[in-house]
Amino acid sequence: MSTGGVTERLPRLLSLVPYLLARPGVLITEVAEDFGVTERQLRRDLELLWMCGLPGYGPGDLVDLSFAGDTVTVTEDAGMRRPLRLTTAEATALLVALRTLGEQTGVVDTGAVRRATAKIEQAVGEAGLAGVAVELSGEEEATTAAVRGAVEGGWALRIVYYTAGRDAVSQRTVDPMRLLIVEGRGYLEAWCRRAQGVRLFRLDRMEDVAVLDEPAAAPPDAEPTDTSGGAFRARADHPSAVLLLEPHALWVSEYYPVEEAVELADGRARVRMRYADPAWLVRLVLGLGGGARVLEPPELADAVGRRAREALAAAGPDGE
């Protein structure tokens, strides 16, 4: 939900103890930076850890921490000294990202990426898990190779691109700037001549790629995209909506950026999120099959209801 939400906070709490055991007397500011949270949030996590432990909940059963100035040390781990293990799916996703990253130009330490990849592959093998096969289709390999060649050679590209937010396919002429890995997905950052701005294009959404016989010519003042908060960054001028999410749809607040998330006593959540295209949000709500309801704005709620009624009417009395 957020850095304080249950689905993000629990894995962080489970990782904190083995992390702190390996770094006694570590600065709290350093821990917060490593875990990507504020110092205030980290202190809240540490306060909660004091109440975690084994049944019995007496001396020696709970996690115990020692603070000295701005540092923290674990004095009792309550058996939580082992780090989290990756599932096969998680290991596969991580290997895909690492292997792609290792092939990119401009990586600061390619050797470190390759060493990390080898360690994960070894760990997966030692755990007796099913083989982690990372395979791309012929089309995906051709697309990636063409884009990489254009970036390295400094050539312009013509792409046929699917935009999920508008559910539309368009043809663009772009001037490649660099390849990126954001949240485990490959992106081309390029100057889009049609939009007259820098855009990120997901490699797996390129339906066709053609390298043009002309140099890439992004404007000198084209600024790289800040991806520290993910590939999508809502703008202040984007409208916002308030959604009520059912328990089985809480993943929405993890997958999409939200400005506010409030956990309710009945297991549901109320979230506020910004969107660029109302049609996209309508499709998202309808696709959740009753898992979400629009509370604000009323015109968006009306649009969802109208689209739902149209779909039912088109299906006919027998739902066909």
URKA-V306379 format. One record per backbone hydrogen bond with DSSP energy under -0.5 kcal/mol. CO is the residue of the C=O (numbers start at 1). NH is the residue of the N-H. If there is no record, write none. Layout:
<<CO,NH> <CO,NH>>
//
This chain:
<<2,5> <5,9> <6,10> <8,12> <9,13> <10,14> <11,15> <12,16> <13,17> <14,18> <15,19> <16,20> <17,21> <18,22> <20,23> <23,26> <26,72> <27,31> <28,32> <29,33> <30,34> <31,35> <32,36> <32,37> <33,36> <38,42> <39,43> <40,44> <41,45> <42,46> <43,47> <44,48> <45,49> <46,50> <48,51> <49,52> <49,63> <52,63> <54,57> <58,61> <58,62> <61,54> <64,75> <64,76> <66,73> <68,71> <70,28> <71,68> <72,25> <72,26> <73,66> <73,75> <76,64> <77,80> <87,91> <88,92> <89,93> <90,94> <91,95> <92,96> <93,97> <94,98> <95,99> <96,100> <97,101> <98,102> <99,103> <100,103> <101,104> <104,107> <107,110> <109,113> <110,114> <111,115> <112,116> <113,117> <114,118> <115,119> <116,120> <117,121> <118,122> <119,123> <120,124> <121,125> <122,126> <123,127> <124,129> <125,128> <131,133> <132,134> <133,135> <137,141> <138,142> <139,143> <140,144> <141,145> <142,146> <143,147> <144,148> <145,149> <146,150> <147,151> <148,152> <149,153> <150,154> <150,155> <154,216> <155,176> <156,212> <157,174> <158,210> <159,161> <159,172> <160,207> <160,208> <161,163> <161,170> <162,164> <163,166> <163,167> <163,168> <168,163> <170,161> <172,159> <172,174> <173,193> <174,157> <174,176> <175,191> <178,189> <180,182> <180,187> <182,185> <185,182> <186,203> <187,180> <187,189> <188,190> <188,201> <189,177> <189,178> <190,192> <190,199> <191,175> <191,193> <192,196> <192,197> <197,192> <199,190> <201,188> <202,205> <203,206> <205,162> <205,207> <208,160> <210,158> <210,212> <212,214> <214,156> <219,222> <225,227> <227,230> <231,233> <235,238> <239,275> <241,243> <241,273> <242,295> <242,296> <243,245> <243,271> <244,293> <245,269> <246,249> <247,250> <249,252> <250,253> <251,254> <251,255> <252,256> <260,272> <262,270> <264,267> <268,264> <269,245> <269,271> <270,262> <271,243> <272,259> <272,260> <273,241> <275,239> <277,280> <277,281> <278,282> <279,283> <280,284> <281,285> <282,286> <283,287> <284,288> <285,288> <285,290> <286,289> <288,291> <291,246> <293,244> <293,295> <296,242> <297,300> <297,301> <298,302> <299,303> <300,304> <301,305> <302,306> <303,307> <304,308> <305,309> <306,310> <307,311> <308,312> <309,313> <310,314> <311,315> <312,316> <315,320> <316,319>>
//
